[in-house]
């Protein structure tokens, strides 16, 4: 027979609890469910056992994080190139090159400071 394999006995949830909410509480629960993307029962379990809920990342947040990491990687590559040149004693590294990399890093941090926290 097809379908999902049965969970081990110790992982099965065989007990249920009925919890009653007033309209305002139910609206708050529904809003939290939509905002976090976590099903209602899992949301309540997290609140009961962990005391907090970690929301799932939205597609927009994921895209923003990927862009941030791509930019950070590019800046890191520049800084590593400068460090390699200095360690090898080849070429010249100007203060301007170092300052440019630092300014790129500062600008990146400022751009995403409130968006990723």
MARDOVEX-748627 format. One record per atom (N, C-alpha, C, O): atom name; residue in three letters; x, y, z; residue number from 1. Coordinates in Angstrom, 2 decimals. Layout:
// MARDOVEX-748627
{lumdo "CA","Ala",{X,Y,Z},NUM} ...
END
This chain:
// MARDOVEX-748627
{lumdo "N","Unk",{0.84,-1.18,0.00},1} {lumdo "CA","Unk",{0.00,0.00,0.00},1} {lumdo "C","Unk",{0.89,1.24,0.00},1} {lumdo "O","Unk",{1.91,1.27,0.69},1} {lumdo "N","Unk",{0.51,2.27,-0.75},2} {lumdo "CA","Unk",{1.32,3.48,-0.88},2} {lumdo "C","Unk",{1.15,4.40,0.31},2} {lumdo "O","Unk",{0.51,4.06,1.30},2} {lumdo "N","Unk",{1.75,5.57,0.18},3} {lumdo "CA","Unk",{1.61,6.57,1.23},3} {lumdo "C","Unk",{2.87,6.70,2.06},3} {lumdo "O","Unk",{3.90,6.08,1.79},3} {lumdo "N","Unk",{2.75,7.51,3.05},4} {lumdo "CA","Unk",{3.87,7.81,3.92},4} {lumdo "C","Unk",{4.10,6.67,4.91},4} {lumdo "O","Unk",{3.14,6.07,5.40},4} {lumdo "N","Unk",{5.37,6.35,5.20},5} {lumdo "CA","Unk",{5.63,5.29,6.19},5} {lumdo "C","Unk",{5.12,5.69,7.57},5} {lumdo "O","Unk",{5.09,6.88,7.90},5} {lumdo "N","Unk",{4.71,4.73,8.35},6} {lumdo "CA","Unk",{4.21,5.00,9.70},6} {lumdo "C","Unk",{5.34,5.51,10.58},6} {lumdo "O","Unk",{6.49,5.08,10.47},6} {lumdo "N","Unk",{5.00,6.44,11.46},7} {lumdo "CA","Unk",{5.98,6.96,12.42},7} {lumdo "C","Unk",{6.19,5.92,13.51},7} {lumdo "O","Unk",{5.29,5.13,13.82},7} {lumdo "N","Unk",{7.38,5.94,14.10},8} {lumdo "CA","Unk",{7.59,5.05,15.25},8} {lumdo "C","Unk",{6.61,5.42,16.37},8} {lumdo "O","Unk",{6.18,6.57,16.47},8} {lumdo "N","Unk",{6.28,4.47,17.18},9} {lumdo "CA","Unk",{5.28,4.67,18.24},9} {lumdo "C","Unk",{5.59,5.87,19.13},9} {lumdo "O","Unk",{4.69,6.62,19.49},9} {lumdo "N","Unk",{6.86,6.05,19.48},10} {lumdo "CA","Unk",{7.21,7.15,20.38},10} {lumdo "C","Unk",{7.12,8.52,19.72},10} {lumdo "O","Unk",{7.18,9.53,20.41},10} {lumdo "N","Unk",{6.97,8.58,18.40},11} {lumdo "CA","Unk",{6.83,9.86,17.70},11} {lumdo "C","Unk",{5.39,10.18,17.34},11} {lumdo "O","Unk",{5.09,11.31,16.95},11} {lumdo "N","Unk",{4.50,9.22,17.47},12} {lumdo "CA","Unk",{3.09,9.44,17.12},12} {lumdo "C","Unk",{2.43,10.34,18.14},12} {lumdo "O","Unk",{2.71,10.26,19.34},12} {lumdo "N","Unk",{1.57,11.17,17.66},13} {lumdo "CA","Unk",{0.80,12.04,18.54},13} {lumdo "C","Unk",{-0.60,11.43,18.67},13} {lumdo "O","Unk",{-1.42,11.55,17.76},13} {lumdo "N","Unk",{-0.84,10.80,19.78},14} {lumdo "CA","Unk",{-2.12,10.12,19.93},14} {lumdo "C","Unk",{-3.05,10.79,20.94},14} {lumdo "O","Unk",{-4.16,10.31,21.17},14} {lumdo "N","Unk",{-2.61,11.86,21.53},15} {lumdo "CA","Unk",{-3.45,12.56,22.51},15} {lumdo "C","Unk",{-3.82,13.93,21.96},15} {lumdo "O","Unk",{-3.01,14.58,21.30},15} {lumdo "N","Unk",{-5.01,14.36,22.23},16} {lumdo "CA","Unk",{-5.42,15.68,21.80},16} {lumdo "C","Unk",{-5.99,16.45,22.99},16} {lumdo "O","Unk",{-6.48,15.86,23.95},16} {lumdo "N","Unk",{-5.91,17.76,22.89},17} {lumdo "CA","Unk",{-6.41,18.65,23.92},17} {lumdo "C","Unk",{-7.29,19.68,23.24},17} {lumdo "O","Unk",{-6.90,20.26,22.22},17} {lumdo "N","Unk",{-8.46,19.92,23.79},18} {lumdo "CA","Unk",{-9.34,20.95,23.25},18} {lumdo "C","Unk",{-9.06,22.24,23.99},18} {lumdo "O","Unk",{-9.10,22.29,25.22},18} {lumdo "N","Unk",{-8.79,23.27,23.24},19} {lumdo "CA","Unk",{-8.52,24.59,23.82},19} {lumdo "C","Unk",{-9.52,25.56,23.21},19} {lumdo "O","Unk",{-9.69,25.60,21.99},19} {lumdo "N","Unk",{-10.18,26.32,24.05},20} {lumdo "CA","Unk",{-11.17,27.27,23.56},20} {lumdo "C","Unk",{-10.57,28.68,23.58},20} {lumdo "O","Unk",{-9.88,29.07,24.52},20} {lumdo "N","Unk",{-10.86,29.42,22.51},21} {lumdo "CA","Unk",{-10.39,30.79,22.37},21} {lumdo "C","Unk",{-11.59,31.72,22.18},21} {lumdo "O","Unk",{-12.61,31.31,21.64},21} {lumdo "N","Unk",{-11.44,32.96,22.62},22} {lumdo "CA","Unk",{-12.46,33.95,22.26},22} {lumdo "C","Unk",{-12.10,34.48,20.87},22} {lumdo "O","Unk",{-11.06,34.12,20.33},22} {lumdo "N","Unk",{-12.92,35.32,20.29},23} {lumdo "CA","Unk",{-12.73,35.81,18.92},23} {lumdo "C","Unk",{-11.37,36.49,18.76},23} {lumdo "O","Unk",{-10.65,36.22,17.80},23} {lumdo "N","Unk",{-11.02,37.37,19.69},24} {lumdo "CA","Unk",{-9.75,38.11,19.59},24} {lumdo "C","Unk",{-8.56,37.16,19.65},24} {lumdo "O","Unk",{-7.61,37.31,18.87},24} {lumdo "N","Unk",{-8.59,36.20,20.55},25} {lumdo "CA","Unk",{-7.50,35.24,20.67},25} {lumdo "C","Unk",{-7.38,34.38,19.40},25} {lumdo "O","Unk",{-6.27,34.09,18.94},25} {lumdo "N","Unk",{-8.53,33.98,18.85},26} {lumdo "CA","Unk",{-8.51,33.17,17.64},26} {lumdo "C","Unk",{-7.95,33.96,16.47},26} {lumdo "O","Unk",{-7.19,33.43,15.66},26} {lumdo "N","Unk",{-8.34,35.23,16.38},27} {lumdo "CA","Unk",{-7.80,36.09,15.32},27} {lumdo "C","Unk",{-6.28,36.23,15.46},27} {lumdo "O","Unk",{-5.56,36.22,14.46},27} {lumdo "N","Unk",{-5.81,36.35,16.70},28} {lumdo "CA","Unk",{-4.37,36.46,16.94},28} {lumdo "C","Unk",{-3.66,35.16,16.54},28} {lumdo "O","Unk",{-2.58,35.19,15.96},28} {lumdo "N","Unk",{-4.27,34.03,16.85},29} {lumdo "CA","Unk",{-3.69,32.74,16.49},29} {lumdo "C","Unk",{-3.63,32.58,14.97},29} {lumdo "O","Unk",{-2.61,32.13,14.43},29} {lumdo "N","Unk",{-4.71,32.94,14.30},30} {lumdo "CA","Unk",{-4.74,32.85,12.83},30} {lumdo "C","Unk",{-3.68,33.77,12.21},30} {lumdo "O","Unk",{-3.01,33.39,11.25},30} {lumdo "N","Unk",{-3.55,34.96,12.75},31} {lumdo "CA","Unk",{-2.55,35.91,12.24},31} {lumdo "C","Unk",{-1.14,35.34,12.42},31} {lumdo "O","Unk",{-0.31,35.43,11.51},31} {lumdo "N","Unk",{-0.86,34.77,13.59},32} {lumdo "CA","Unk",{0.45,34.17,13.84},32} {lumdo "C","Unk",{0.70,33.00,12.89},32} {lumdo "O","Unk",{1.82,32.80,12.42},32} {lumdo "N","Unk",{-0.35,32.24,12.62},33} {lumdo "CA","Unk",{-0.22,31.10,11.70},33} {lumdo "C","Unk",{0.16,31.58,10.30},33} {lumdo "O","Unk",{1.02,30.98,9.65},33} {lumdo "N","Unk",{-0.48,32.64,9.84},34} {lumdo "CA","Unk",{-0.19,33.18,8.51},34} {lumdo "C","Unk",{1.21,33.80,8.47},34} {lumdo "O","Unk",{1.97,33.58,7.52},34} {lumdo "N","Unk",{1.55,34.57,9.50},35} {lumdo "CA","Unk",{2.85,35.25,9.53},35} {lumdo "C","Unk",{4.02,34.28,9.59},35} {lumdo "O","Unk",{5.05,34.52,8.96},35} {lumdo "N","Unk",{3.87,33.20,10.33},36} {lumdo "CA","Unk",{4.99,32.27,10.50},36} {lumdo "C","Unk",{5.00,31.18,9.45},36} {lumdo "O","Unk",{6.05,30.60,9.18},36} {lumdo "N","Unk",{3.85,30.90,8.86},37} {lumdo "CA","Unk",{3.76,29.80,7.91},37} {lumdo "C","Unk",{3.77,28.44,8.59},37} {lumdo "O","Unk",{3.99,27.42,7.94},37} {lumdo "N","Unk",{3.54,28.43,9.89},38} {lumdo "CA","Unk",{3.55,27.19,10.67},38} {lumdo "C","Unk",{2.11,26.79,10.95},38} {lumdo "O","Unk",{1.31,27.63,11.37},38} {lumdo "N","Unk",{1.76,25.52,10.72},39} {lumdo "CA","Unk",{0.39,25.07,11.00},39} {lumdo "C","Unk",{0.00,25.31,12.46},39} {lumdo "O","Unk",{0.85,25.31,13.35},39} {lumdo "N","Unk",{-1.28,25.52,12.68},40} {lumdo "CA","Unk",{-1.80,25.90,14.00},40} {lumdo "C","Unk",{-1.33,24.96,15.12},40} {lumdo "O","Unk",{-0.86,25.44,16.15},40} {lumdo "N","Unk",{-1.47,23.66,14.94},41} {lumdo "CA","Unk",{-1.09,22.71,16.01},41} {lumdo "C","Unk",{0.40,22.80,16.32},41} {lumdo "O","Unk",{0.80,22.79,17.48},41} {lumdo "N","Unk",{1.23,22.90,15.28},42} {lumdo "CA","Unk",{2.68,23.00,15.49},42} {lumdo "C","Unk",{3.03,24.32,16.17},42} {lumdo "O","Unk",{3.92,24.37,17.02},42} {lumdo "N","Unk",{2.32,25.37,15.82},43} {lumdo "CA","Unk",{2.53,26.68,16.43},43} {lumdo "C","Unk",{2.24,26.63,17.92},43} {lumdo "O","Unk",{3.01,27.13,18.73},43} {lumdo "N","Unk",{1.12,26.02,18.28},44} {lumdo "CA","Unk",{0.75,25.91,19.70},44} {lumdo "C","Unk",{1.76,25.04,20.44},44} {lumdo "O","Unk",{2.15,25.37,21.56},44} {lumdo "N","Unk",{2.20,23.93,19.83},45} {lumdo "CA","Unk",{3.21,23.08,20.48},45} {lumdo "C","Unk",{4.50,23.84,20.73},45} {lumdo "O","Unk",{5.10,23.74,21.80},45} {lumdo "N","Unk",{4.94,24.62,19.73},46} {lumdo "CA","Unk",{6.17,25.40,19.92},46} {lumdo "C","Unk",{6.04,26.40,21.06},46} {lumdo "O","Unk",{6.95,26.57,21.86},46} {lumdo "N","Unk",{4.89,27.06,21.11},47} {lumdo "CA","Unk",{4.68,28.04,22.19},47} {lumdo "C","Unk",{4.66,27.36,23.56},47} {lumdo "O","Unk",{5.20,27.89,24.52},47} {lumdo "N","Unk",{4.02,26.20,23.64},48} {lumdo "CA","Unk",{3.92,25.50,24.92},48} {lumdo "C","Unk",{5.28,24.97,25.36},48} {lumdo "O","Unk",{5.66,25.15,26.52},48} {lumdo "N","Unk",{6.00,24.32,24.46},49} {lumdo "CA","Unk",{7.21,23.62,24.87},49} {lumdo "C","Unk",{8.49,24.45,24.74},49} {lumdo "O","Unk",{9.47,24.17,25.43},49} {lumdo "N","Unk",{8.49,25.44,23.88},50} {lumdo "CA","Unk",{9.70,26.25,23.70},50} {lumdo "C","Unk",{9.53,27.68,24.19},50} {lumdo "O","Unk",{10.51,28.38,24.41},50} {lumdo "N","Unk",{8.28,28.09,24.37},51} {lumdo "CA","Unk",{8.02,29.43,24.86},51} {lumdo "C","Unk",{8.15,30.51,23.79},51} {lumdo "O","Unk",{7.98,31.70,24.09},51} {lumdo "N","Unk",{8.47,30.11,22.56},52} {lumdo "CA","Unk",{8.60,31.07,21.47},52} {lumdo "C","Unk",{8.43,30.33,20.16},52} {lumdo "O","Unk",{8.47,29.10,20.10},52} {lumdo "N","Unk",{8.25,31.11,19.11},53} {lumdo "CA","Unk",{8.06,30.54,17.78},53} {lumdo "C","Unk",{9.05,31.15,16.83},53} {lumdo "O","Unk",{9.20,32.37,16.77},53} {lumdo "N","Unk",{9.73,30.32,16.07},54} {lumdo "CA","Unk",{10.62,30.79,15.03},54} {lumdo "C","Unk",{9.86,30.71,13.71},54} {lumdo "O","Unk",{9.49,29.63,13.27},54} {lumdo "N","Unk",{9.64,31.85,13.11},55} {lumdo "CA","Unk",{8.90,31.84,11.85},55} {lumdo "C","Unk",{9.77,31.33,10.71},55} {lumdo "O","Unk",{10.99,31.43,10.75},55} {lumdo "N","Unk",{9.12,30.80,9.72},56} {lumdo "CA","Unk",{9.83,30.35,8.54},56} {lumdo "C","Unk",{10.20,31.56,7.71},56} {lumdo "O","Unk",{9.52,32.59,7.75},56} {lumdo "N","Unk",{11.26,31.44,6.97},57} {lumdo "CA","Unk",{11.73,32.55,6.15},57} {lumdo "C","Unk",{10.86,32.65,4.89},57} {lumdo "O","Unk",{10.55,31.65,4.26},57} {lumdo "N","Unk",{10.48,33.87,4.56},58} {lumdo "CA","Unk",{9.65,34.08,3.37},58} {lumdo "C","Unk",{10.53,34.07,2.12},58} {lumdo "O","Unk",{11.75,34.25,2.22},58} {lumdo "N","Unk",{9.93,33.85,0.95},59} {lumdo "CA","Unk",{10.72,33.89,-0.29},59} {lumdo "C","Unk",{11.44,35.23,-0.48},59} {lumdo "O","Unk",{12.56,35.28,-0.98},59} {lumdo "N","Unk",{10.78,36.33,-0.09},60} {lumdo "CA","Unk",{11.40,37.65,-0.21},60} {lumdo "C","Unk",{12.62,37.77,0.71},60} {lumdo "O","Unk",{13.65,38.30,0.31},60} {lumdo "N","Unk",{12.48,37.27,1.94},61} {lumdo "CA","Unk",{13.60,37.31,2.87},61} {lumdo "C","Unk",{14.75,36.43,2.39},61} {lumdo "O","Unk",{15.92,36.78,2.53},61} {lumdo "N","Unk",{14.41,35.28,1.82},62} {lumdo "CA","Unk",{15.44,34.39,1.29},62} {lumdo "C","Unk",{16.20,35.06,0.15},62} {lumdo "O","Unk",{17.42,34.98,0.09},62} {lumdo "N","Unk",{15.48,35.72,-0.74},63} {lumdo "CA","Unk",{16.12,36.43,-1.85},63} {lumdo "C","Unk",{17.03,37.54,-1.33},63} {lumdo "O","Unk",{18.14,37.72,-1.83},63} {lumdo "N","Unk",{16.54,38.28,-0.33},64} {lumdo "CA","Unk",{17.34,39.35,0.25},64} {lumdo "C","Unk",{18.61,38.79,0.90},64} {lumdo "O","Unk",{19.68,39.37,0.78},64} {lumdo "N","Unk",{18.47,37.68,1.60},65} {lumdo "CA","Unk",{19.62,37.05,2.24},65} {lumdo "C","Unk",{20.64,36.58,1.20},65} {lumdo "O","Unk",{21.84,36.73,1.40},65} {lumdo "N","Unk",{20.15,36.00,0.10},66} {lumdo "CA","Unk",{21.06,35.55,-0.97},66} {lumdo "C","Unk",{21.81,36.73,-1.57},66} {lumdo "O","Unk",{23.01,36.64,-1.83},66} {lumdo "N","Unk",{21.10,37.84,-1.79},67} {lumdo "CA","Unk",{21.74,39.04,-2.35},67} {lumdo "C","Unk",{22.80,39.57,-1.38},67} {lumdo "O","Unk",{23.90,39.94,-1.79},67} {lumdo "N","Unk",{22.45,39.61,-0.10},68} {lumdo "CA","Unk",{23.39,40.07,0.92},68} {lumdo "C","Unk",{24.64,39.21,0.93},68} {lumdo "O","Unk",{25.76,39.74,0.95},68} {lumdo "N","Unk",{24.47,37.90,0.91},69} {lumdo "CA","Unk",{25.62,36.99,0.94},69} {lumdo "C","Unk",{26.46,37.10,-0.32},69} {lumdo "O","Unk",{27.69,37.02,-0.25},69} {lumdo "N","Unk",{25.83,37.28,-1.47},70} {lumdo "CA","Unk",{26.56,37.45,-2.73},70} {lumdo "C","Unk",{27.44,38.70,-2.66},70} {lumdo "O","Unk",{28.60,38.67,-3.04},70} {lumdo "N","Unk",{26.86,39.80,-2.17},71} {lumdo "CA","Unk",{27.62,41.05,-2.03},71} {lumdo "C","Unk",{28.74,40.91,-1.01},71} {lumdo "O","Unk",{29.85,41.40,-1.23},71} {lumdo "N","Unk",{28.45,40.25,0.10},72} {lumdo "CA","Unk",{29.47,40.06,1.13},72} {lumdo "C","Unk",{30.61,39.19,0.62},72} {lumdo "O","Unk",{31.77,39.46,0.91},72} {lumdo "N","Unk",{30.28,38.16,-0.16},73} {lumdo "CA","Unk",{31.30,37.29,-0.74},73} {lumdo "C","Unk",{32.21,38.08,-1.68},73} {lumdo "O","Unk",{33.42,37.89,-1.68},73} {lumdo "N","Unk",{31.63,38.98,-2.48},74} {lumdo "CA","Unk",{32.42,39.79,-3.42},74} {lumdo "C","Unk",{33.39,40.70,-2.66},74} {lumdo "O","Unk",{34.55,40.84,-3.04},74} {lumdo "N","Unk",{32.90,41.30,-1.58},75} {lumdo "CA","Unk",{33.77,42.16,-0.77},75} {lumdo "C","Unk",{34.87,41.33,-0.13},75} {lumdo "O","Unk",{36.02,41.75,-0.09},75} {lumdo "N","Unk",{34.52,40.15,0.37},76} {lumdo "CA","Unk",{35.51,39.26,0.97},76} {lumdo "C","Unk",{36.58,38.85,-0.02},76} {lumdo "O","Unk",{37.76,38.75,0.33},76} {lumdo "N","Unk",{36.18,38.62,-1.26},77} {lumdo "CA","Unk",{37.14,38.26,-2.31},77} {lumdo "C","Unk",{38.13,39.40,-2.52},77} {lumdo "O","Unk",{39.33,39.17,-2.66},77} {lumdo "N","Unk",{37.62,40.64,-2.54},78} {lumdo "CA","Unk",{38.50,41.81,-2.69},78} {lumdo "C","Unk",{39.49,41.89,-1.53},78} {lumdo "O","Unk",{40.68,42.13,-1.73},78} {lumdo "N","Unk",{38.99,41.70,-0.32},79} {lumdo "CA","Unk",{39.86,41.80,0.85},79} {lumdo "C","Unk",{40.90,40.67,0.84},79} {lumdo "O","Unk",{42.07,40.90,1.18},79} {lumdo "N","Unk",{40.49,39.46,0.45},80} {lumdo "CA","Unk",{41.45,38.35,0.36},80} {lumdo "C","Unk",{42.53,38.62,-0.69},80} {lumdo "O","Unk",{43.69,38.28,-0.48},80} {lumdo "N","Unk",{42.15,39.24,-1.81},81} {lumdo "CA","Unk",{43.13,39.59,-2.84},81} {lumdo "C","Unk",{44.15,40.58,-2.32},81} {lumdo "O","Unk",{45.34,40.46,-2.61},81} {lumdo "N","Unk",{43.68,41.55,-1.56},82} {lumdo "CA","Unk",{44.59,42.53,-0.97},82} {lumdo "C","Unk",{45.54,41.84,0.02},82} {lumdo "O","Unk",{46.74,42.10,0.03},82} {lumdo "N","Unk",{44.98,40.95,0.85},83} {lumdo "CA","Unk",{45.81,40.24,1.83},83} {lumdo "C","Unk",{46.85,39.37,1.15},83} {lumdo "O","Unk",{47.99,39.31,1.60},83} {lumdo "N","Unk",{46.47,38.67,0.06},84} {lumdo "CA","Unk",{47.43,37.82,-0.66},84} {lumdo "C","Unk",{48.58,38.65,-1.22},84} {lumdo "O","Unk",{49.74,38.25,-1.15},84} {lumdo "N","Unk",{48.23,39.80,-1.79},85} {lumdo "CA","Unk",{49.28,40.67,-2.35},85} {lumdo "C","Unk",{50.23,41.15,-1.25},85} {lumdo "O","Unk",{51.45,41.16,-1.44},85} {lumdo "N","Unk",{49.67,41.53,-0.12},86} {lumdo "CA","Unk",{50.52,42.00,0.98},86} {lumdo "C","Unk",{51.41,40.88,1.52},86} {lumdo "O","Unk",{52.59,41.09,1.77},86} {lumdo "N","Unk",{50.82,39.69,1.70},87} {lumdo "CA","Unk",{51.60,38.56,2.24},87} {lumdo "C","Unk",{52.68,38.10,1.28},87} {lumdo "O","Unk",{53.76,37.67,1.71},87} {lumdo "N","Unk",{52.42,38.17,-0.01},88} {lumdo "CA","Unk",{53.39,37.71,-1.00},88} {lumdo "C","Unk",{54.43,38.78,-1.30},88} {lumdo "O","Unk",{55.47,38.50,-1.90},88} {lumdo "N","Unk",{54.14,40.00,-0.89},89} {lumdo "CA","Unk",{55.08,41.09,-1.15},89} {lumdo "C","Unk",{55.13,41.47,-2.62},89} {lumdo "O","Unk",{56.13,42.02,-3.09},89} {lumdo "N","Unk",{54.06,41.18,-3.34},90} {lumdo "CA","Unk",{54.01,41.53,-4.77},90} {lumdo "C","Unk",{53.00,42.64,-4.99},90} {lumdo "O","Unk",{52.02,42.77,-4.27},90} {lumdo "N","Unk",{53.27,43.42,-6.00},91} {lumdo "CA","Unk",{52.35,44.49,-6.34},91} {lumdo "C","Unk",{52.28,45.53,-5.23},91} {lumdo "O","Unk",{52.95,45.44,-4.20},91} {lumdo "N","Unk",{51.45,46.50,-5.48},92} {lumdo "CA","Unk",{51.26,47.55,-4.48},92} {lumdo "C","Unk",{49.81,47.59,-4.07},92} {lumdo "O","Unk",{48.90,47.51,-4.90},92} {lumdo "N","Unk",{49.61,47.71,-2.81},93} {lumdo "CA","Unk",{48.26,47.88,-2.28},93} {lumdo "C","Unk",{48.18,49.29,-1.73},93} {lumdo "O","Unk",{48.97,49.68,-0.87},93} {lumdo "N","Unk",{47.24,50.03,-2.25},94} {lumdo "CA","Unk",{47.10,51.41,-1.80},94} {lumdo "C","Unk",{46.10,51.50,-0.66},94} {lumdo "O","Unk",{45.25,50.63,-0.49},94} {lumdo "N","Unk",{46.23,52.56,0.09},95} {lumdo "CA","Unk",{45.26,52.83,1.15},95} {lumdo "C","Unk",{43.87,52.95,0.55},95} {lumdo "O","Unk",{42.88,52.56,1.17},95} {lumdo "N","Unk",{43.81,53.50,-0.64},96} {lumdo "CA","Unk",{42.52,53.66,-1.32},96} {lumdo "C","Unk",{41.82,52.34,-1.58},96} {lumdo "O","Unk",{40.60,52.25,-1.45},96} {lumdo "N","Unk",{42.59,51.31,-1.95},97} {lumdo "CA","Unk",{42.00,50.00,-2.19},97} {lumdo "C","Unk",{41.39,49.43,-0.91},97} {lumdo "O","Unk",{40.29,48.88,-0.93},97} {lumdo "N","Unk",{42.12,49.56,0.18},98} {lumdo "CA","Unk",{41.63,49.06,1.46},98} {lumdo "C","Unk",{40.40,49.86,1.90},98} {lumdo "O","Unk",{39.41,49.29,2.35},98} {lumdo "N","Unk",{40.49,51.17,1.76},99} {lumdo "CA","Unk",{39.36,52.03,2.16},99} {lumdo "C","Unk",{38.13,51.75,1.30},99} {lumdo "O","Unk",{37.00,51.79,1.80},99} {lumdo "N","Unk",{38.34,51.48,0.02},100} {lumdo "CA","Unk",{37.21,51.17,-0.87},100} {lumdo "C","Unk",{36.50,49.90,-0.41},100} {lumdo "O","Unk",{35.27,49.86,-0.38},100} {lumdo "N","Unk",{37.26,48.87,-0.07},101} {lumdo "CA","Unk",{36.65,47.63,0.42},101} {lumdo "C","Unk",{35.91,47.85,1.73},101} {lumdo "O","Unk",{34.82,47.33,1.93},101} {lumdo "N","Unk",{36.51,48.63,2.62},102} {lumdo "CA","Unk",{35.84,48.93,3.88},102} {lumdo "C","Unk",{34.57,49.73,3.67},102} {lumdo "O","Unk",{33.57,49.50,4.35},102} {lumdo "N","Unk",{34.60,50.67,2.73},103} {lumdo "CA","Unk",{33.42,51.47,2.45},103} {lumdo "C","Unk",{32.31,50.60,1.84},103} {lumdo "O","Unk",{31.14,50.78,2.15},103} {lumdo "N","Unk",{32.69,49.64,0.98},104} {lumdo "CA","Unk",{31.70,48.72,0.42},104} {lumdo "C","Unk",{31.06,47.89,1.54},104} {lumdo "O","Unk",{29.85,47.66,1.53},104} {lumdo "N","Unk",{31.87,47.46,2.49},105} {lumdo "CA","Unk",{31.37,46.68,3.61},105} {lumdo "C","Unk",{30.43,47.51,4.48},105} {lumdo "O","Unk",{29.38,47.02,4.90},105} {lumdo "N","Unk",{30.81,48.75,4.75},106} {lumdo "CA","Unk",{29.94,49.64,5.54},106} {lumdo "C","Unk",{28.62,49.89,4.83},106} {lumdo "O","Unk",{27.56,49.86,5.46},106} {lumdo "N","Unk",{28.67,50.15,3.53},107} {lumdo "CA","Unk",{27.46,50.41,2.76},107} {lumdo "C","Unk",{26.54,49.19,2.76},107} {lumdo "O","Unk",{25.32,49.32,2.88},107} {lumdo "N","Unk",{27.13,48.01,2.63},108} {lumdo "CA","Unk",{26.35,46.78,2.64},108} {lumdo "C","Unk",{25.68,46.60,4.00},108} {lumdo "O","Unk",{24.49,46.26,4.08},108} {lumdo "N","Unk",{26.42,46.82,5.06},109} {lumdo "CA","Unk",{25.87,46.69,6.41},109} {lumdo "C","Unk",{24.74,47.68,6.64},109} {lumdo "O","Unk",{23.71,47.34,7.22},109} {lumdo "N","Unk",{24.92,48.92,6.18},110} {lumdo "CA","Unk",{23.89,49.93,6.35},110} {lumdo "C","Unk",{22.63,49.59,5.55},110} {lumdo "O","Unk",{21.51,49.81,6.02},110} {lumdo "N","Unk",{22.81,49.05,4.34},111} {lumdo "CA","Unk",{21.68,48.73,3.48},111} {lumdo "C","Unk",{20.81,47.63,4.08},111} {lumdo "O","Unk",{19.58,47.65,3.93},111} {lumdo "N","Unk",{21.42,46.68,4.76},112} {lumdo "CA","Unk",{20.67,45.52,5.26},112} {lumdo "C","Unk",{20.46,45.51,6.77},112} {lumdo "O","Unk",{19.86,44.58,7.31},112} {lumdo "N","Unk",{20.94,46.53,7.47},113} {lumdo "CA","Unk",{20.91,46.54,8.92},113} {lumdo "C","Unk",{19.51,46.25,9.47},113} {lumdo "O","Unk",{19.38,45.37,10.33},113} {lumdo "N","Unk",{18.51,46.93,9.03},114} {lumdo "CA","Unk",{17.16,46.76,9.57},114} {lumdo "C","Unk",{16.38,45.67,8.87},114} {lumdo "O","Unk",{15.37,45.19,9.40},114} {lumdo "N","Unk",{16.82,45.26,7.70},115} {lumdo "CA","Unk",{16.08,44.27,6.91},115} {lumdo "C","Unk",{16.35,42.85,7.35},115} {lumdo "O","Unk",{15.46,42.01,7.26},115} {lumdo "N","Unk",{17.54,42.55,7.83},116} {lumdo "CA","Unk",{17.90,41.18,8.17},116} {lumdo "C","Unk",{17.84,40.88,9.66},116} {lumdo "O","Unk",{18.03,39.73,10.05},116} {lumdo "N","Unk",{17.57,41.86,10.47},117} {lumdo "CA","Unk",{17.51,41.62,11.92},117} {lumdo "C","Unk",{16.12,41.28,12.37},117} {lumdo "O","Unk",{15.89,41.05,13.55},117} 
END
